[in-house]
Amino acid sequence: MGEGWAVRRVWVVGGVAVGLGLSFVMLLVVGVYVVAGNLAGGAGGGAVALAKGAVPAAYQTLVQKWGNLCPALNPALLGAQLYQESGFNPDARSPAKAEGIAQFIPGTWATHGVDGDGDGDRDVWDPNDAIPSAASYDCQLASYVKTVPGNITENMLAAYNAGADAVIRYRGVPPYGETQNYVKTITTLEKSFAAPVTRVDPSQQAAGAIEFAQKKLGTPYLWGGNGTADQGGRFDCSGLTKAAYETVGITLPRVANDQYNAGPHPKRDELLPGDLVFFSDDLTDSRAIRHVGIYVGGGYMIDAPRTGAVIRFDPIDTPDYFGATRVTEDGAKALPTKV
């Protein structure tokens, strides 16, 4: 008995009763969703705040400040753009010769780069210049397309991707697949970078992900494990969460810190079964996340903890608890393949 029984006992008291099977899990999940829905009335207001840790601490002040430069922009949208462009890497280079955290090509930088920190130079490799420049460029594009019908933010993003002339010519987001996908990607990622102002809508796929994880309890951990036959069906932490959500039609990135941006971020007291819960030694930066599990209720998760351990129940309320993500299909699809 001992510790294993204590964990199972808390699990049952918490209301999810592993041994009773998926039907009970479904009943619980539906019941919790009804409660959450009843509590979620009303719309939030005020300025857009950044979700906890979504933007690395070194850039949070810059993104919060410059993200409010014009009405078409907000800090979460700017954060989503920077993440999409470079994964917040100030040394990023692309095959198209785009440079820095905001991925300016030299010609665009020469025209639109600004001296954001007032030190007398415009350095594309310095986030203190590049982040203000990205915001300034966004807002300039917004001014170009301000008379175009439709959503000003979507038109601004379309202009960023396809040029203001195309947006003006088509009187809105042009019918280019790449541009339409870019607009959808950034506006979807925005939800992950914004601090929620109301309770986050529940995930409809949570029960299936939990069912998969339950079936893997007791499986030995394998670093880099994806559960394949040649790996003996073993997983590491993010391999388990990725596989669990794949069974319900959602493809997550392979790495835990990328999975953090696959949806909005519920508060600790708003967690529902199926939420991904994350852990880090740096509680200010989602890029430093090193562990992930699937929340199951009662303060516990199912996770693949480390070499020498097995997939098991673990408590989430530890000093390294970073936060949570309620996975959505659109959120997962919006994530860049490389960051």
DOFI-309980 format. One record per residue (C-alpha): residue in one letter; z, x, y; residue number from 0. Coordinates in nm, 4 decimals, always signed. Layout:
<pts>
A  Z  X  Y  NUM
...
</pts>
This chain:
<pts>
M  +0.0000  +0.0000  +0.0000  0
G  +0.1180  +0.1923  +0.3093  1
E  -0.1138  +0.2378  +0.6076  2
G  -0.4196  +0.0744  +0.4485  3
W  -0.2248  -0.2469  +0.3858  4
A  -0.0885  -0.2413  +0.7403  5
V  -0.4408  -0.2264  +0.8784  6
R  -0.5597  -0.5098  +0.6531  7
R  -0.2584  -0.7179  +0.7505  8
V  -0.3325  -0.6787  +1.1217  9
W  -0.6944  -0.7652  +1.0490  10
V  -0.5967  -1.0932  +0.8860  11
V  -0.3436  -1.1773  +1.1552  12
G  -0.6098  -1.0966  +1.4160  13
G  -0.8183  -1.3724  +1.2621  14
V  -1.1193  -1.2131  +1.0952  15
A  -1.0005  -1.1928  +0.7302  16
V  -1.2416  -0.9465  +0.5728  17
G  -1.1909  -1.0641  +0.2178  18
L  -1.2968  -1.4217  +0.2914  19
G  -1.6581  -1.3281  +0.3528  20
L  -1.9214  -1.3929  +0.6154  21
S  -1.8637  -1.7680  +0.6380  22
F  -1.5188  -1.7055  +0.7804  23
V  -1.6550  -1.4373  +1.0137  24
M  -1.9169  -1.6800  +1.1396  25
L  -1.6524  -1.9457  +1.1981  26
L  -1.4428  -1.7024  +1.3970  27
V  -1.7342  -1.5706  +1.5995  28
V  -1.8605  -1.9170  +1.6889  29
G  -1.5094  -2.0242  +1.7843  30
V  -1.4570  -1.7218  +2.0078  31
Y  -1.7964  -1.7779  +2.1702  32
V  -1.7044  -2.1371  +2.2565  33
V  -1.3858  -2.0153  +2.4216  34
A  -1.5738  -1.7451  +2.6113  35
G  -1.8342  -1.9945  +2.7262  36
N  -1.5670  -2.2302  +2.8560  37
L  -1.4092  -1.9483  +3.0568  38
A  -1.7318  -1.8214  +3.2068  39
G  -1.8045  -2.0783  +3.4773  40
G  -1.9141  -1.9842  +3.8245  41
A  -2.1232  -1.7058  +3.9705  42
G  -2.0020  -1.3775  +4.1057  43
G  -2.0600  -1.2615  +4.4585  44
G  -2.0249  -0.9586  +4.6809  45
A  -2.1813  -0.6149  +4.6612  46
V  -2.3006  -0.4842  +4.3265  47
A  -2.0539  -0.2381  +4.1770  48
L  -2.1351  +0.0160  +3.9074  49
A  -2.0078  -0.0381  +3.5538  50
K  -1.7314  +0.1973  +3.4494  51
G  -1.8691  +0.5406  +3.3671  52
A  -2.2319  +0.4222  +3.3551  53
V  -2.3301  +0.6779  +3.6183  54
P  -2.1788  +1.0267  +3.5741  55
A  -1.8863  +1.0850  +3.8100  56
A  -2.0728  +1.3622  +3.9940  57
Y  -2.3306  +1.1078  +4.1144  58
Q  -2.1328  +0.7830  +4.1418  59
T  -2.0618  +0.8102  +4.5151  60
L  -2.4236  +0.8951  +4.5922  61
V  -2.5616  +0.6096  +4.3827  62
Q  -2.3128  +0.3560  +4.5202  63
K  -2.3856  +0.4593  +4.8795  64
W  -2.7623  +0.4974  +4.8685  65
G  -2.8093  +0.2043  +4.6328  66
N  -2.7190  -0.0203  +4.9256  67
L  -2.9847  +0.1251  +5.1559  68
C  -3.1928  -0.1935  +5.1692  69
P  -3.1722  -0.5528  +5.0398  70
A  -3.4293  -0.4951  +4.7639  71
L  -3.2143  -0.2221  +4.6081  72
N  -2.8626  -0.2089  +4.4681  73
P  -2.6525  +0.0677  +4.3065  74
A  -2.7019  -0.0604  +3.9508  75
L  -3.0785  -0.0742  +3.9955  76
L  -3.0838  +0.2790  +4.1386  77
G  -2.8647  +0.4000  +3.8521  78
A  -3.0998  +0.2375  +3.6005  79
Q  -3.3987  +0.4114  +3.7597  80
L  -3.2338  +0.7533  +3.7480  81
Y  -3.1306  +0.7010  +3.3866  82
Q  -3.4817  +0.5888  +3.2921  83
E  -3.6422  +0.8793  +3.4738  84
S  -3.4209  +1.1701  +3.3662  85
G  -3.1025  +1.0594  +3.1883  86
F  -2.9223  +1.1963  +3.4984  87
N  -3.0455  +1.5475  +3.4230  88
P  -3.0953  +1.7311  +3.7561  89
D  -3.3034  +1.9980  +3.5797  90
A  -3.5437  +1.7560  +3.4089  91
R  -3.9148  +1.8434  +3.4021  92
S  -4.1882  +1.6225  +3.2619  93
P  -4.5344  +1.7079  +3.1256  94
A  -4.6727  +1.5346  +3.4370  95
K  -4.4857  +1.7943  +3.6487  96
A  -4.2294  +1.5452  +3.7715  97
E  -3.9143  +1.7280  +3.8739  98
G  -3.5416  +1.6744  +3.9074  99
I  -3.3010  +1.3883  +3.8516  100
A  -3.5359  +1.1390  +4.0207  101
Q  -3.8571  +1.2848  +3.8714  102
F  -4.0623  +1.3278  +4.1871  103
I  -4.4048  +1.4842  +4.1532  104
P  -4.4580  +1.7587  +4.4142  105
G  -4.7022  +1.5580  +4.6278  106
T  -4.4705  +1.2580  +4.6510  107
W  -4.1718  +1.4810  +4.7220  108
A  -4.3581  +1.6554  +5.0033  109
T  -4.4144  +1.3187  +5.1703  110
H  -4.0991  +1.1265  +5.0808  111
G  -3.8275  +1.3815  +5.0066  112
V  -3.5341  +1.3676  +5.2500  113
D  -3.2508  +1.6030  +5.3384  114
G  -2.9823  +1.3772  +5.1999  115
D  -2.6878  +1.6118  +5.2483  116
G  -2.7956  +1.7421  +5.5898  117
D  -2.7887  +2.1085  +5.4907  118
G  -3.1274  +2.1813  +5.6446  119
D  -3.3472  +2.1734  +5.3353  120
R  -3.5075  +1.9193  +5.1007  121
D  -3.4479  +2.0363  +4.7452  122
V  -3.5932  +1.8257  +4.4643  123
W  -3.3542  +1.9948  +4.2192  124
D  -3.0456  +1.8999  +4.4221  125
P  -2.9192  +1.5474  +4.3420  126
N  -2.7665  +1.5360  +4.6913  127
D  -3.1234  +1.5276  +4.8208  128
A  -3.3087  +1.3726  +4.5277  129
I  -3.0916  +1.0603  +4.4892  130
P  -3.1099  +0.9669  +4.8591  131
S  -3.4836  +1.0374  +4.8434  132
A  -3.5281  +0.8010  +4.5489  133
A  -3.3460  +0.5243  +4.7363  134
S  -3.5378  +0.5939  +5.0555  135
Y  -3.8698  +0.5868  +4.8716  136
D  -3.7789  +0.2600  +4.6982  137
C  -3.6910  +0.0983  +5.0296  138
Q  -4.0040  +0.2262  +5.1964  139
L  -4.2106  +0.0704  +4.9183  140
A  -4.0139  -0.2522  +4.9620  141
S  -4.1097  -0.2570  +5.3300  142
Y  -4.4768  -0.2155  +5.2377  143
V  -4.4737  -0.5199  +5.0070  144
K  -4.2222  -0.7390  +5.1923  145
T  -4.4812  -1.0067  +5.2753  146
V  -4.6105  -1.0296  +4.9168  147
P  -4.5080  -1.3500  +4.7348  148
G  -4.2505  -1.3247  +4.4585  149
N  -3.9346  -1.1258  +4.3968  150
I  -3.9042  -0.8402  +4.6453  151
T  -3.7202  -0.6141  +4.3988  152
E  -3.9778  -0.6659  +4.1243  153
N  -4.2582  -0.6047  +4.3735  154
M  -4.0844  -0.2875  +4.4933  155
L  -4.0565  -0.1566  +4.1367  156
A  -4.4184  -0.2465  +4.0684  157
A  -4.5191  -0.0536  +4.3799  158
Y  -4.3168  +0.2442  +4.2566  159
N  -4.5152  +0.2394  +3.9317  160
A  -4.8628  +0.1254  +4.0356  161
G  -4.8734  +0.1756  +4.4123  162
A  -4.8135  -0.0642  +4.6987  163
D  -5.1864  -0.1305  +4.7356  164
A  -5.2048  -0.2788  +4.3836  165
V  -4.9086  -0.5083  +4.4518  166
I  -5.0642  -0.6240  +4.7783  167
R  -5.4047  -0.6717  +4.6181  168
Y  -5.2708  -0.8812  +4.3300  169
R  -5.0116  -1.0556  +4.5498  170
G  -4.7304  -0.9599  +4.3166  171
V  -4.6696  -0.7492  +4.0073  172
P  -5.0199  -0.6436  +3.8986  173
P  -5.1487  -0.7324  +3.5500  174
Y  -5.1031  -0.3816  +3.4143  175
G  -4.9071  -0.3590  +3.0912  176
E  -4.7392  -0.0334  +3.1914  177
T  -4.6306  -0.1713  +3.5281  178
Q  -4.5042  -0.5011  +3.3893  179
N  -4.3072  -0.3138  +3.1244  180
Y  -4.1617  -0.0790  +3.3874  181
V  -4.0400  -0.3690  +3.5995  182
K  -3.8851  -0.5443  +3.2993  183
T  -3.7257  -0.2235  +3.1728  184
I  -3.5533  -0.1351  +3.4996  185
T  -3.4354  -0.4886  +3.5761  186
T  -3.2982  -0.5184  +3.2216  187
L  -3.1234  -0.1798  +3.2357  188
E  -2.9763  -0.2870  +3.5689  189
K  -2.7518  -0.5314  +3.3791  190
S  -2.6008  -0.2406  +3.1845  191
F  -2.5295  -0.0396  +3.4985  192
A  -2.3697  -0.3244  +3.6941  193
A  -2.0036  -0.4128  +3.6579  194
P  -1.9961  -0.7752  +3.5330  195
V  -1.8699  -1.0322  +3.7836  196
T  -1.8262  -1.3063  +3.5209  197
R  -1.7549  -1.3013  +3.1490  198
V  -2.0428  -1.1519  +2.9547  199
D  -2.2426  -1.3943  +2.7413  200
P  -2.1690  -1.3566  +2.3682  201
S  -2.4178  -1.1944  +2.1306  202
Q  -2.5799  -1.4216  +1.8742  203
Q  -2.6419  -1.1315  +1.6328  204
A  -2.2810  -1.0097  +1.6122  205
A  -2.1847  -1.1743  +1.2818  206
G  -2.4748  -1.0169  +1.0941  207
A  -2.3904  -0.6710  +1.2274  208
I  -2.0266  -0.7140  +1.1240  209
E  -2.1272  -0.8310  +0.7770  210
F  -2.3310  -0.5146  +0.7241  211
A  -2.0471  -0.2905  +0.8435  212
Q  -1.7965  -0.4708  +0.6173  213
K  -2.0100  -0.3960  +0.3123  214
K  -1.9957  -0.0241  +0.3946  215
L  -1.6154  -0.0005  +0.4034  216
G  -1.5002  +0.2926  +0.1896  217
T  -1.8323  +0.4797  +0.2147  218
P  -1.7788  +0.8536  +0.2813  219
Y  -1.8769  +0.9848  +0.6247  220
L  -2.1796  +1.2104  +0.6651  221
W  -2.2610  +1.3832  +0.9940  222
G  -2.6157  +1.2782  +1.0852  223
G  -2.6082  +1.0121  +0.8147  224
N  -2.8463  +0.7184  +0.8427  225
G  -2.7562  +0.5526  +0.5126  226
T  -3.0736  +0.6625  +0.3340  227
A  -3.0896  +0.7052  -0.0416  228
D  -3.1213  +1.0835  -0.0188  229
Q  -2.7990  +1.0838  +0.1869  230
G  -2.6149  +0.8775  -0.0722  231
G  -2.6057  +0.5762  +0.1593  232
R  -2.3658  +0.7579  +0.3925  233
F  -2.3422  +0.7308  +0.7725  234
D  -2.1964  +0.8896  +1.0801  235
C  -2.0611  +0.6701  +1.3593  236
S  -2.3823  +0.5934  +1.5493  237
G  -2.5855  +0.5846  +1.2285  238
L  -2.3622  +0.2992  +1.1086  239
T  -2.3907  +0.0976  +1.4316  240
K  -2.7662  +0.1531  +1.4468  241
A  -2.8111  +0.0374  +1.0870  242
A  -2.5837  -0.2637  +1.1387  243
Y  -2.7868  -0.3946  +1.4305  244
E  -3.1172  -0.3175  +1.2635  245
T  -3.0264  -0.5773  +0.9992  246
V  -3.0313  -0.8427  +1.2736  247
G  -3.3554  -0.7252  +1.4334  248
I  -3.2191  -0.5011  +1.7104  249
T  -3.3188  -0.1355  +1.7224  250
L  -3.0613  +0.0867  +1.8923  251
P  -3.1027  +0.4508  +1.9896  252
R  -2.9686  +0.7018  +1.7393  253
V  -2.7060  +0.8632  +1.9636  254
A  -2.3789  +0.6972  +2.0665  255
N  -2.4025  +0.7725  +2.4390  256
D  -2.7471  +0.6100  +2.4548  257
Q  -2.6215  +0.3032  +2.2680  258
Y  -2.3749  +0.2452  +2.5534  259
N  -2.6595  +0.1199  +2.7741  260
A  -2.7888  -0.1417  +2.5261  261
G  -2.6341  -0.4316  +2.7167  262
P  -2.3645  -0.5353  +2.9648  263
H  -2.0069  -0.4112  +2.9448  264
P  -1.7258  -0.6605  +2.8773  265
K  -1.3730  -0.5762  +2.9849  266
R  -1.1112  -0.4845  +2.7250  267
D  -0.9560  -0.8329  +2.7345  268
E  -1.2999  -0.9940  +2.6949  269
L  -1.4043  -0.8143  +2.3756  270
L  -1.5644  -1.0233  +2.1018  271
P  -1.6427  -0.9343  +1.7391  272
G  -1.9675  -0.7376  +1.7236  273
D  -1.9231  -0.5535  +2.0528  274
L  -1.9770  -0.1798  +2.0314  275
V  -1.6719  +0.0189  +2.1422  276
F  -1.6996  +0.3756  +2.2670  277
F  -1.4762  +0.6805  +2.2946  278
S  -1.4994  +0.9952  +2.5047  279
D  -1.2994  +1.2957  +2.6205  280
D  -1.4426  +1.2347  +2.9712  281
L  -1.3644  +0.8789  +3.0793  282
T  -1.5863  +0.9085  +3.3886  283
D  -1.9218  +0.9756  +3.2227  284
S  -2.1051  +0.7710  +2.9603  285
R  -2.3233  +1.0720  +2.8811  286
A  -2.0122  +1.2399  +2.7360  287
I  -1.9421  +0.9616  +2.4820  288
R  -1.8852  +1.1102  +2.1352  289
H  -1.7874  +0.8150  +1.9118  290
V  -1.8754  +0.4480  +1.8584  291
G  -1.7559  +0.1645  +1.6351  292
I  -1.8088  -0.2109  +1.5879  293
Y  -1.5266  -0.4260  +1.7216  294
V  -1.3992  -0.6830  +1.4723  295
G  -1.1021  -0.8409  +1.6514  296
G  -0.7264  -0.7929  +1.6640  297
G  -0.7648  -0.4570  +1.8406  298
Y  -0.9562  -0.3029  +1.5479  299
M  -1.3053  -0.1741  +1.4805  300
I  -1.5059  -0.0681  +1.1775  301
D  -1.6216  +0.2897  +1.2238  302
A  -1.7312  +0.6048  +1.0460  303
P  -1.4711  +0.8390  +1.1951  304
R  -1.5274  +1.1974  +1.0847  305
T  -1.6072  +1.4410  +0.8051  306
G  -1.3681  +1.3932  +0.5148  307
A  -1.2953  +1.0287  +0.6014  308
V  -1.4559  +0.7020  +0.4929  309
I  -1.5860  +0.4024  +0.6846  310
R  -1.2721  +0.2064  +0.7635  311
F  -1.0746  -0.0016  +1.0137  312
D  -0.9357  +0.1905  +1.3105  313
P  -0.7500  +0.0785  +1.6238  314
I  -0.9454  +0.0926  +1.9490  315
D  -0.6540  +0.1256  +2.1915  316
T  -0.6381  +0.5030  +2.2026  317
P  -0.6318  +0.7379  +2.5048  318
D  -1.0008  +0.8211  +2.4591  319
Y  -1.1206  +0.4569  +2.4662  320
F  -1.4121  +0.4552  +2.7101  321
G  -1.5423  +0.0989  +2.7135  322
A  -1.7609  -0.1519  +2.5332  323
T  -2.1146  -0.2873  +2.5225  324
R  -2.2309  -0.6316  +2.4208  325
V  -2.5637  -0.5471  +2.2598  326
T  -2.8653  -0.7554  +2.3583  327
E  -3.2159  -0.7410  +2.2185  328
D  -3.3689  -0.6963  +2.5644  329
G  -3.1111  -0.4329  +2.6541  330
A  -3.1898  -0.2285  +2.3450  331
K  -3.5643  -0.2564  +2.4028  332
A  -3.5282  -0.1364  +2.7607  333
L  -3.3674  +0.1933  +2.6681  334
P  -3.5881  +0.5002  +2.7107  335
T  -3.6851  +0.6744  +2.3897  336
K  -3.5779  +1.0100  +2.5347  337
V  -3.3118  +1.0772  +2.7946  338
</pts>
